[in-house]
Amino acid sequence: MCGRYASSRAPADLAGRFEASWDGRETLAASWNVAPTDPVWAVMERPDRDTGAIERSLRAVRWGLVPSWAKDPAVGSRMINARVETVHEKPAYRRAFAKRRCLLPADGFYEWQPVPATAGAKAYKQPYFIRPEDGAVMAMAGLYEFWRDPSVPDEDDPAAWLTTATIITTEATDHAGRIHPRMPLALEAADYEAWLDPGHQDTHALRALLHTPANGDLQVRAVTTAVNSVRNNGPHLLDAPAGPVPAPPDAF
């Protein structure tokens, strides 16, 4: 799964990179420890309410998809990832996969390896940061959904609607697969238009657009265990561990 990632780029930078509009009213702080249920940036295409023209925008959404039919938005905390093998079939995701696809920009993502206890040292989980070798932004493939809050009587009230998203994952390969069996999928810039187009509903063609981030050219490095707590944040979370790190199984 992908349960934590970093997203430190400014919204104006992201809007330019993805050729999306951003009205400036929504702002999110840079985060090196994005966790489930956090607000995150998403790039999506929606029809304009007045003209019907499809427009691409950068919007803040909550990480953890809440299906429109859910009775409680708390279910979103369990829907942070959707498996590419079944995303087009699962009731929670199939409608969104058909016409509510998005991109979730990231610097990279974290995975953990358990380190067993040794004489004088307790067992712990060693985090690794995985990112494109060239440092480029990752356009993680995602889905988004709208949930209507029944406690708000006026449906035109912005508070009546919750927009949430999930990250599509696949079996991990290469370096990332040595750390964790799953990883997020991503898209190349040339495929953004096809993926985001709500009118494009060919399941097989859409799934063919998805691939390993940076085509597998990924840097995997151990980072400080400070990232293990969601209360910690800042660029220091990408620092190397203070001491030696045991090599994971099948060391890369």
C-alpha positions in Angstrom: 0.0 0.0 0.0 1.0 3.7 -0.1 0.2 5.0 3.4 2.4 8.0 3.6 4.0 10.4 1.2 5.7 13.8 0.8 4.2 16.8 -1.1 6.2 19.9 -0.6 5.8 21.9 -3.8 3.8 25.2 -3.8 0.4 25.2 -5.4 1.4 27.8 -8.0 4.3 25.5 -9.0 2.0 22.5 -9.2 -0.7 24.4 -11.2 2.0 25.4 -13.7 3.5 21.9 -14.0 0.0 20.3 -14.6 -1.4 23.2 -16.7 -4.2 23.5 -14.2 -6.0 26.5 -12.8 -5.8 27.4 -9.1 -7.9 30.2 -7.7 -5.6 30.9 -4.7 -8.4 30.5 -2.2 -7.4 27.0 -1.2 -4.0 26.7 0.4 -2.2 23.8 2.0 1.1 23.8 3.8 4.0 21.9 2.4 4.1 18.4 4.0 6.9 15.8 4.2 4.5 13.5 6.2 1.2 13.3 4.4 -1.0 10.8 6.2 -4.5 9.3 5.6 -7.4 11.8 6.1 -5.0 14.8 5.5 -6.0 17.4 2.9 -3.9 16.9 -0.2 -3.6 18.5 -3.7 -5.4 16.8 -6.6 -5.5 17.7 -10.3 -8.9 17.0 -11.9 -11.0 17.9 -14.9 -14.6 19.0 -14.3 -17.3 20.7 -16.5 -17.8 24.4 -15.7 -21.1 24.9 -14.0 -22.1 27.7 -16.3 -20.6 26.8 -19.7 -20.2 23.1 -19.4 -16.7 23.4 -20.8 -14.2 20.9 -19.3 -11.6 22.7 -17.1 -8.5 21.3 -15.4 -8.0 22.6 -11.9 -5.9 22.0 -8.8 -8.0 21.4 -5.8 -7.6 20.4 -2.1 -9.3 17.0 -1.3 -9.2 14.7 1.7 -7.1 11.5 1.3 -9.3 8.5 1.8 -12.1 8.0 -0.6 -15.7 8.1 0.7 -18.2 6.6 -1.7 -21.2 8.7 -2.4 -23.4 6.0 -0.8 -21.5 5.8 2.4 -23.4 6.5 5.6 -20.3 7.7 7.5 -17.3 9.5 6.0 -15.1 7.7 8.5 -14.9 4.8 6.0 -12.5 6.9 4.0 -9.7 6.1 6.4 -9.8 2.5 5.1 -9.9 3.5 1.4 -6.6 5.3 0.9 -5.5 2.9 -1.8 -7.3 1.1 -4.7 -5.7 -2.0 -6.3 -5.4 -1.6 -10.0 -6.2 -5.3 -10.5 -9.8 -4.7 -9.2 -10.4 -1.0 -9.2 -12.7 -1.1 -12.2 -14.9 -3.8 -10.5 -15.1 -2.8 -6.8 -18.4 -1.1 -5.9 -16.5 1.6 -3.9 -14.3 2.6 -6.9 -15.8 1.5 -10.2 -18.0 4.7 -10.7 -15.1 6.9 -9.9 -12.8 5.0 -12.2 -15.2 5.5 -15.0 -15.4 9.3 -14.8 -13.7 10.8 -11.7 -10.0 10.2 -12.1 -7.3 12.6 -10.8 -3.6 13.0 -10.3 -2.1 13.4 -6.8 1.3 15.2 -7.0 4.0 13.8 -4.7 7.7 14.3 -4.2 7.9 10.6 -3.2 6.4 8.0 -0.9 7.5 6.1 2.2 7.5 2.4 3.0 8.8 0.5 6.0 10.8 -2.6 6.8 10.6 -4.3 10.2 14.0 -4.6 12.0 14.0 -7.4 14.6 15.2 -6.9 18.1 18.9 -7.5 18.9 20.8 -7.6 22.1 20.3 -4.2 23.7 18.0 -2.9 21.0 14.3 -3.1 20.5 12.5 -4.1 17.3 11.5 -1.1 15.2 10.3 -0.2 11.7 12.9 1.4 9.4 11.3 3.9 7.0 12.6 4.3 3.4 11.8 7.2 1.1 11.2 6.3 -2.6 11.2 8.9 -5.3 12.2 9.4 -9.0 15.9 9.4 -9.3 15.8 12.7 -11.2 13.7 14.4 -8.4 10.8 15.1 -10.7 7.3 15.4 -9.3 5.3 12.1 -9.2 1.9 12.3 -10.8 0.3 9.5 -8.8 -2.9 8.0 -10.3 -6.0 8.6 -8.2 -9.8 8.6 -8.1 -12.0 11.2 -6.4 -15.5 11.2 -5.2 -18.1 13.6 -3.7 -20.0 12.7 -0.5 -23.1 14.6 0.6 -23.3 15.5 4.3 -27.0 14.9 5.2 -26.6 17.1 8.3 -26.2 20.2 6.1 -29.7 21.1 4.8 -28.7 23.4 1.9 -26.9 21.4 -0.8 -25.5 24.6 -2.3 -23.6 25.2 0.9 -20.0 24.2 0.3 -20.0 22.6 3.8 -22.6 20.1 2.4 -20.0 18.3 0.3 -16.8 16.4 1.0 -14.4 15.7 -1.8 -12.1 12.7 -1.2 -9.5 10.7 -3.1 -7.6 7.4 -3.2 -4.3 6.3 -4.8 -4.2 3.5 -7.3 -1.5 0.9 -6.5 0.1 -2.1 -8.2 2.6 -4.8 -7.4 5.9 -3.2 -6.6 9.0 -4.1 -8.7 12.7 -3.3 -8.8 14.0 -1.5 -5.7 10.7 -0.6 -4.2 9.6 -4.2 -4.3 12.4 -5.0 -1.9 10.8 -2.8 0.7 7.1 -3.4 0.2 5.0 -5.5 -2.2 2.8 -2.6 -3.3 3.4 0.8 -4.7 1.5 3.7 -6.3 1.0 4.0 -10.1 1.8 7.1 -12.0 1.3 8.8 -15.4 3.5 10.5 -17.9 2.7 14.1 -18.9 1.6 12.9 -22.4 -1.1 10.8 -20.8 -2.6 13.4 -18.4 -5.3 14.5 -20.8 -6.6 11.0 -21.5 -6.6 10.0 -17.9 -8.3 13.1 -16.6 -10.9 13.3 -19.3 -14.3 12.4 -17.7 -15.6 11.4 -21.1 -13.0 8.8 -21.6 -14.5 5.6 -20.2 -12.6 2.7 -22.0 -11.5 0.6 -19.0 -8.7 -1.3 -20.8 -7.3 1.9 -22.5 -7.3 3.7 -19.1 -5.5 1.0 -17.3 -2.9 0.8 -20.0 -1.9 4.4 -19.2 -0.8 3.5 -15.7 2.8 2.5 -15.0 5.5 2.4 -12.3 6.6 6.0 -11.3 9.6 7.2 -13.3 9.4 4.0 -15.3 11.1 2.2 -12.4 14.0 4.7 -12.2 13.6 5.1 -8.5 15.9 6.1 -5.6 15.3 4.2 -2.4 17.0 5.4 0.7 16.7 5.0 4.4 15.5 8.1 6.4 15.1 9.0 10.0 12.5 7.2 12.1 11.1 10.6 13.0 8.7 10.1 10.1 7.1 7.1 11.9 5.0 9.6 13.9 2.4 11.6 12.0 2.9 14.4 14.5 6.3 15.1 13.0 6.8 17.2 9.8 9.5 19.1 8.0 12.3 18.5 5.4 14.4 17.0 8.2 12.2 13.8 7.9 14.3 13.0 4.7 17.5 13.0 6.7 19.6 9.8 6.8 19.3 7.8 10.0 21.7 8.7 12.8 23.2 5.2 13.0 23.8 2.2 10.7 20.8 0.7 9.0 20.5 -3.1 8.6 20.0 -4.1 5.0 16.5 -5.3 4.2 16.0 -8.8 2.9 17.3 -9.1 -0.7 19.2 -5.9 -0.2 19.1 -3.5 -3.1 
